[in-house]
Amino acid sequence: MGFPKPGHTPRLVEDQMLDRIRHTLERGIEDTGLRDDAAVVVVPHGGSLVVSVDSVVAGVHVDLALCSPADVGWKALMGAVSDLAAMGARPVGALVALCVPESAGEGSLTLGVMEGVAEASRASGCAIVGGDLSASDVLTVVVTVMGTVDGGVAVPRRGAQSGDAILVTGPCGGSAAGLRTLRAERNAPAGVEQAQSEALSEAYRRPVARLAEGILAREAGAHAMIDVSDGLALDLHRVADASSVGFALDAVPVAEGATLEEALGGGEDYELIVVIAPAEVENFMDRCAAAGLRPPQPIGVVLPDPDDRRLGDDALSRLGWQHLIG
């Protein structure tokens, strides 16, 4: 590792910067603040809200050459709603702040994005209750979502216990494989036939938050959850970090057409990693079957040693997407 040049400020990966932000805000946040997918806010005189905010920035989170404006709006709302799913919460409303380049002209980009937001709102049952509209150099959609846990307790990342079973609600890598497929098609010489998979393209353009699965996992007694937004490996490491545990994976469900590397580190699948007591696995599986959902897939077990994190016999690195932030 080299030393930074004079006057150069090295950039940090996202998790490192979040640690510094927690330290900066140490007197302004709860002990568990900025650690889960969403925050649980206790409302005076009773009740609580589960709240999260997420953003989609053109050129960072989404390639506008591969997605329509409506796809951008869909991805923005579904990505935020997925944070509620990861806490076992039911959405009750969202605020959408939309920043659009002045060069877009005649409102077609603005209305296109909001059409996708409306479609995702109907699909997820998350009503749009307000927002903001502004000009910007880059298309940016910021979504704040609110949810409830119907009198229960939201599921954090930090509850994993040694001996717990680890499940995932579906195969991973589809979104990353979809992005790869779409880029290959765009860059192919004219006349070259591409084996494009519509399912993979849809996985990238129109991911789906696993709200029903999150609620059922909470009701079945899940100890910890997280959504696969940045990569199965990285997000599982985050659960282990928060819970001070290790893990051993014996299987990784890979979406058809994706690679193992894409499943481990691709991200934006929005499947849920569910950590639950072995005695409750069948209960969770039965609840999903009764609701007509895909069966969750057991992939491993939680270990007591935080330094022991592996796939098969090999150590599993923190594969996944993290922003570089200065």
Secondary structure, DSSP 8 states (H G I E B T S, - for coil): -----TT----EEHHHHHHHHHHHTTTTS-TTTTSSSSEEEE-TTS-EEEEEEEEEEBTTTB-TTTS-HHHHHHHHHHHHHHHHHTTT-EEEEEEEEEEE-GGG-TTHHHHHHHHHHHHHHHHHT--EEEEEEEE-SS-EEEEEEEEE-TTS----STT--TT-EEEESS-B-HHHHHHHHHHHHHHS-TT------HHHHHHHHS----HHHHHHHHHTT-SEEEE-SS-HHHHHHHHHHHHT-EEEES---B-TT--HHHHHH------EEEEE-GGGHHHHHHHHHHTT----EEEEEEES-TT-EEETTEE----S---EE-
